[in-house]
Amino acid sequence: MDESNDQALSLKLYVILHHAFHALQTEAFRDMRKHGLKPTAFAVLELLYSKGPQQIQHIGEKVLISSSSITYVVNNLVREGYVRKEQYSGDRRITYASLTENGQELMKHTFPEHAERLEQVSGGLDAEEKAQLIDLLKKLGKNASG
């Protein structure tokens, strides 16, 4: 394969990835909003639902929300009754967020429906193709980040 063809394929790959990501994200966000949740709030709730209590300082890193926004998102979820904040007894500077009973109930119903919607959206690929694509995208991401 010559260099100009490789460059053309790299450019096409970028465009295709961009459009595919946008289409997936649009459907995922639409589904989150259907459940009355903003994407950032859903991301925090899903993390707490699947991983349990988390240090507020680390939530942003895990769900790709800026640290300046995470306090706002968590405080809104506290106000809505889905999340509680608790200070760590060993170090009062550390605060954990966890789901309340209302938060657990919400995610117990919302998350399986959301997962089903994502399965429908990615239904154009079989399980083997999804696994292969995951491996290839990880490889691409590692190379792109240096």
C-alpha positions as CSV (number, residue, x, y, z in Angstrom):
1,M,0.0,0.0,0.0
2,D,1.5,3.3,-0.9
3,E,1.7,6.3,1.4
4,S,-1.0,8.5,-0.3
5,N,-3.5,5.6,-0.2
6,D,-2.6,5.0,3.5
7,Q,-3.2,8.7,4.2
8,A,-6.5,8.7,2.4
9,L,-7.6,5.7,4.4
10,S,-6.5,7.4,7.7
11,L,-8.6,10.4,6.7
12,K,-11.6,8.3,5.8
13,L,-11.2,6.3,9.1
14,Y,-11.4,9.6,11.0
15,V,-14.6,10.7,9.2
16,I,-16.3,7.3,9.6
17,L,-15.3,7.1,13.3
18,H,-16.6,10.6,13.8
19,H,-20.0,9.9,12.2
20,A,-20.4,6.5,13.9
21,F,-19.6,8.0,17.3
22,H,-21.9,10.9,16.7
23,A,-24.8,8.5,15.7
24,L,-24.2,6.3,18.8
25,Q,-23.9,9.3,21.1
26,T,-27.1,10.9,19.8
27,E,-29.1,7.7,20.4
28,A,-27.5,7.2,23.9
29,F,-28.3,10.8,24.9
30,R,-31.8,10.5,23.5
31,D,-32.4,7.4,25.6
32,M,-31.0,9.1,28.7
33,R,-33.2,12.1,28.2
34,K,-36.2,9.8,27.7
35,H,-35.6,8.7,31.3
36,G,-35.5,12.3,32.4
37,L,-31.7,12.4,32.9
38,K,-29.0,14.6,31.4
39,P,-26.0,12.6,30.0
40,T,-23.6,13.8,32.8
41,A,-26.1,12.9,35.5
42,F,-26.7,9.5,33.9
43,A,-22.9,8.9,33.7
44,V,-22.5,9.6,37.4
45,L,-25.5,7.5,38.4
46,E,-24.3,4.6,36.2
47,L,-20.9,4.7,37.8
48,L,-22.3,4.7,41.3
49,Y,-24.8,1.9,40.3
50,S,-22.2,-0.4,38.8
51,K,-19.1,0.4,41.0
52,G,-20.6,1.5,44.3
53,P,-19.6,4.6,46.4
54,Q,-16.9,6.7,44.8
55,Q,-14.8,9.6,46.0
56,I,-16.3,12.8,44.4
57,Q,-12.8,13.9,43.4
58,H,-12.4,10.8,41.3
59,I,-15.8,10.6,39.7
60,G,-14.9,13.2,37.0
61,E,-11.9,11.2,35.8
62,K,-14.0,8.0,35.5
63,V,-16.9,9.5,33.6
64,L,-15.0,12.1,31.7
65,I,-16.6,15.2,33.3
66,S,-14.4,18.1,34.2
67,S,-13.6,18.5,37.9
68,S,-15.3,21.9,37.9
69,S,-18.5,20.4,36.7
70,I,-18.6,17.2,38.9
71,T,-19.6,19.0,42.1
72,Y,-22.4,20.8,40.3
73,V,-23.7,17.5,38.9
74,V,-23.4,15.6,42.2
75,N,-25.1,18.4,44.1
76,N,-28.0,18.4,41.6
77,L,-28.3,14.6,42.1
78,V,-28.3,15.1,45.9
79,R,-31.0,17.7,45.6
80,E,-33.1,15.3,43.4
81,G,-32.7,12.6,46.0
82,Y,-30.7,10.2,43.9
83,V,-27.3,10.6,45.6
84,R,-26.0,11.2,49.1
85,K,-22.6,12.6,50.0
86,E,-20.7,11.3,53.0
87,Q,-17.4,12.5,54.5
88,Y,-14.8,9.9,55.0
89,S,-14.2,9.5,58.7
90,G,-10.4,9.0,58.2
91,D,-9.9,12.2,56.4
92,R,-12.6,15.0,56.4
93,R,-11.2,16.4,53.1
94,I,-12.5,13.3,51.3
95,T,-16.2,13.0,50.4
96,Y,-17.9,10.0,48.9
97,A,-21.0,9.9,46.8
98,S,-23.3,6.9,46.8
99,L,-26.8,6.1,45.5
100,T,-29.8,6.6,47.8
101,E,-32.7,4.1,47.7
102,N,-34.4,6.4,45.1
103,G,-31.2,6.4,43.0
104,Q,-30.9,2.6,43.3
105,E,-34.6,2.2,42.2
106,L,-34.2,4.6,39.3
107,M,-31.1,2.8,38.0
108,K,-32.5,-0.7,38.6
109,H,-35.2,0.2,36.0
110,T,-33.4,2.7,33.8
111,F,-30.0,1.0,33.3
112,P,-31.3,-2.3,31.8
113,E,-33.5,-0.3,29.4
114,H,-30.6,1.8,28.4
115,A,-28.4,-1.2,27.9
116,E,-31.1,-2.7,25.7
117,R,-31.3,0.4,23.6
118,L,-27.5,0.4,23.1
119,E,-27.7,-3.2,22.1
120,Q,-30.3,-2.3,19.5
121,V,-28.2,0.6,18.2
122,S,-25.1,-1.6,17.8
123,G,-27.2,-4.5,16.4
124,G,-25.6,-4.1,13.0
125,L,-22.6,-6.0,14.5
126,D,-22.5,-9.5,15.9
127,A,-20.7,-10.3,19.2
128,E,-17.5,-11.3,17.5
129,E,-17.4,-8.1,15.4
130,K,-18.1,-6.0,18.5
131,A,-15.2,-7.7,20.3
132,Q,-12.9,-7.2,17.3
133,L,-13.9,-3.6,17.0
134,I,-13.3,-3.0,20.7
135,D,-9.8,-4.4,20.4
136,L,-9.1,-2.4,17.3
137,L,-10.3,0.9,18.8
138,K,-8.2,0.3,21.9
139,K,-5.2,-0.3,19.7
140,L,-6.0,2.9,17.8
141,G,-6.5,4.9,21.0
142,K,-3.2,3.7,22.5
143,N,-1.3,4.7,19.4
144,A,-3.1,8.1,19.1
145,S,-2.3,9.0,22.7
146,G,1.4,8.2,22.2
